[in-house]
Amino acid sequence: MSKSWIANAVTATNALFGGLSIMMSIEGNFKTAAVFILIAMVADALDGRVARALHTAGPMGVELDSLSDDISFGIAAGALMYAYQLHELGPVGFIPCALLGTFCAFRLARFNVKVTSVHGYFEGLPCPTTGVIVAAYVLSGIKIWNWLAVLCVLLLAFLMVSEIHYPDNKGASADQLHLPALLICFAFFIICTIFYWPVWAAALCAGYIMFGMMNTFLNRRKAKRKAKRTRKTAGENGEGKE
């Protein structure tokens, strides 16, 4: 019997706890639903390592992983956010939550298509981060204003399908990590934790999200300045030849 079933079973565990999280959200057991998303995240982090250790990585695992991630970090996260708070807004609340699953699926499909061309960073917010920040928010026990929660959910959905770069910690990257952006996000995390310590996990995820946006902005600005200097130099050299 092929050993691939072991890694696939770990991946399926991700989907299992994602499904259980949805059921717990329906039942109103919000903290249990949040914990199940975190367990799904652990399974998601382990499946690839198990597959590589057993030398059983293959297309079956790739497809199963994407489907499981959408269940656990897109659909389950949206269901939890709606059941926990945004059901109070009716359609205004459930549409943004439904978009989490939709945009998560798009993000995963794009990742699979571009896996050979994108290296050193994640293009768009990683889906597990979306699930974890929603779970951490619920476990913190706080509730921000409903309209602000809607904006945050829409932002998470948009960031997943955006072209913003997030560090993947898997090796060398062409992206420069800017210290000012890192310090600002670290300060944000410290301030939030001091103000109300139960939000530390959500604040950590929020800091990571903010860092990706700021760091991408700084890298793109640097690239534009470099391109502008290059064009200017090329123009001056052309005038000199005339």
C-alpha positions in Angstrom: 0.0 0.0 0.0 1.3 3.5 -0.9 2.4 5.6 2.0 0.7 8.6 0.4 -2.4 7.9 2.4 -0.7 9.1 5.5 0.0 12.7 4.2 -3.5 12.7 2.6 -5.0 11.7 5.9 -3.3 14.7 7.6 -4.7 17.0 4.8 -8.1 15.5 5.2 -7.9 16.3 8.9 -7.7 19.9 7.9 -11.0 19.6 6.0 -12.6 17.6 8.8 -12.0 20.2 11.4 -13.0 22.9 8.9 -16.3 21.2 8.5 -16.7 20.7 12.3 -16.0 24.4 12.7 -18.9 25.3 10.4 -21.2 23.0 12.4 -20.1 24.5 15.6 -20.8 28.0 14.2 -24.3 26.9 13.3 -24.8 25.6 16.8 -23.5 28.8 18.3 -20.4 27.3 19.9 -18.2 30.1 18.6 -15.0 29.4 20.7 -15.1 25.7 19.8 -15.5 26.7 16.1 -12.5 29.0 16.4 -10.4 26.3 18.0 -11.3 23.8 15.3 -10.0 26.4 12.7 -6.7 26.5 14.6 -6.5 22.7 14.6 -7.1 22.8 10.9 -4.3 25.2 10.5 -1.9 22.9 12.4 -2.9 20.0 10.1 -2.3 22.3 7.1 1.1 23.1 8.4 2.0 19.4 8.9 0.7 17.8 5.7 3.4 19.1 3.4 6.1 18.2 5.8 4.8 14.7 6.2 4.5 14.3 2.4 8.1 15.4 1.9 9.4 13.3 4.7 7.8 10.2 3.2 8.6 11.3 -0.4 4.9 11.0 -1.4 4.2 14.5 -2.6 2.0 14.5 -5.7 -0.9 16.1 -7.5 -3.5 14.3 -5.4 -2.2 16.0 -2.3 -2.0 19.4 -4.0 -5.7 19.3 -5.0 -6.8 17.9 -1.6 -4.8 20.6 0.2 -6.5 23.4 -1.8 -10.0 22.1 -1.2 -9.3 21.6 2.5 -7.9 25.1 2.8 -11.0 26.7 1.2 -13.2 24.8 3.6 -11.3 25.6 6.8 -9.9 29.1 6.1 -12.5 30.5 3.7 -15.9 29.0 4.2 -15.5 28.1 7.9 -14.0 31.5 8.7 -16.8 33.3 6.9 -19.4 31.2 8.7 -17.8 31.9 12.1 -17.6 35.6 11.5 -21.3 35.7 10.4 -22.6 33.6 13.2 -20.5 35.4 15.8 -21.3 39.0 14.9 -22.3 40.0 11.4 -25.7 38.1 11.4 -26.9 41.3 13.1 -26.6 43.1 9.8 -28.5 40.6 7.6 -27.5 40.7 3.9 -25.0 43.4 4.6 -23.3 40.9 6.9 -23.5 37.6 5.1 -22.4 38.8 1.7 -18.9 39.8 2.8 -18.6 36.6 4.8 -19.5 34.5 1.8 -16.8 36.3 -0.2 -14.2 34.9 2.1 -14.8 31.4 0.8 -15.1 32.6 -2.8 -11.9 34.7 -2.8 -10.1 32.0 -0.9 -10.9 29.5 -3.7 -9.6 32.0 -6.3 -6.4 32.6 -4.3 -5.7 28.9 -4.0 -6.4 28.3 -7.7 -4.0 31.1 -8.6 -1.4 29.7 -6.3 -1.6 26.2 -7.9 -1.3 27.8 -11.4 1.7 30.0 -10.5 3.5 27.7 -8.1 6.4 27.3 -10.5 6.8 31.1 -11.2 6.3 32.7 -7.8 9.2 32.1 -5.3 10.3 33.6 -2.1 7.0 35.2 -1.2 3.2 34.6 -1.1 1.3 36.5 -3.7 -1.8 37.7 -1.8 -2.6 37.1 1.8 -2.2 33.4 2.6 -5.6 31.7 3.3 -4.6 30.2 6.7 -3.8 33.8 7.9 -7.4 34.7 7.2 -8.8 31.8 9.1 -6.4 32.3 12.0 -7.1 36.0 12.5 -10.9 35.4 12.5 -10.5 32.5 15.0 -8.2 34.7 17.1 -10.7 37.6 17.0 -13.5 35.3 18.3 -11.3 33.8 21.0 -10.3 37.2 22.2 -14.0 37.8 23.2 -14.1 41.3 21.8 -16.5 42.8 19.2 -15.6 45.8 17.2 -18.2 48.0 15.6 -20.3 46.0 13.0 -19.5 48.4 10.2 -15.8 48.1 10.9 -16.0 44.3 11.1 -17.6 44.3 7.6 -14.7 46.5 6.3 -12.2 44.2 7.8 -13.8 41.1 6.3 -13.9 42.7 2.9 -10.3 43.7 3.3 -9.3 40.1 4.1 -11.1 38.9 1.0 -9.5 41.5 -1.2 -6.0 40.9 0.2 -6.2 37.2 -0.6 -6.7 37.9 -4.3 -4.4 40.9 -4.4 -0.8 41.0 -5.7 0.6 42.2 -2.4 3.6 40.2 -1.4 3.8 38.4 2.0 7.0 36.8 3.4 6.9 33.0 3.2 10.0 32.3 5.3 11.1 29.6 2.8 14.3 31.0 1.5 15.8 33.8 -0.5 13.4 36.4 -2.0 13.8 39.2 -4.4 11.7 41.3 -2.0 13.6 43.5 0.4 12.3 43.5 4.0 12.1 47.1 5.1 13.0 47.7 8.8 10.7 50.7 9.2 7.6 48.7 8.2 8.7 45.9 10.5 9.1 48.3 13.4 5.8 50.0 12.9 4.0 46.6 12.8 5.8 45.4 15.9 4.9 48.6 17.7 1.2 48.0 16.7 1.4 44.5 18.1 2.9 45.7 21.4 0.4 48.5 21.8 -2.6 46.3 21.1 -1.3 43.6 23.5 -0.7 46.2 26.3 -4.1 47.7 25.8 -6.0 44.3 25.9 -3.8 41.3 26.1 -6.3 38.6 24.9 -6.1 40.2 21.4 -2.4 39.3 21.1 -2.9 36.5 18.5 -5.3 38.7 16.4 -2.9 41.6 16.7 0.0 39.4 15.6 -1.9 38.4 12.5 -3.0 42.0 11.9 0.7 43.1 12.1 1.7 40.5 9.5 -1.1 41.7 7.2 0.0 45.3 7.7 3.6 44.5 7.1 2.8 42.9 3.7 1.0 46.0 2.6 3.6 48.5 3.8 6.6 46.4 2.6 5.1 45.9 -0.9 4.4 49.6 -1.2 8.0 50.5 -0.2 9.4 47.9 -2.6 7.3 49.1 -5.5 8.2 52.7 -4.8 11.8 51.7 -4.7 11.4 49.9 -8.1 9.8 52.9 -9.7 12.6 55.2 -8.5 15.2 52.8 -9.8 13.4 52.6 -13.2 13.1 56.4 -13.3 16.8 56.8 -12.7 17.6 54.2 -15.3 15.5 56.0 -17.9 17.1 59.3 -17.0 20.6 57.8 -17.3 19.7 56.2 -20.6 18.3 59.5 -21.9 21.4 61.4 -20.8 23.7 58.9 -22.5 21.6 59.2 -25.7 21.9 63.0 -25.7 25.7 62.7 -25.1 26.0 60.5 -28.2 24.2 63.1 -30.3 
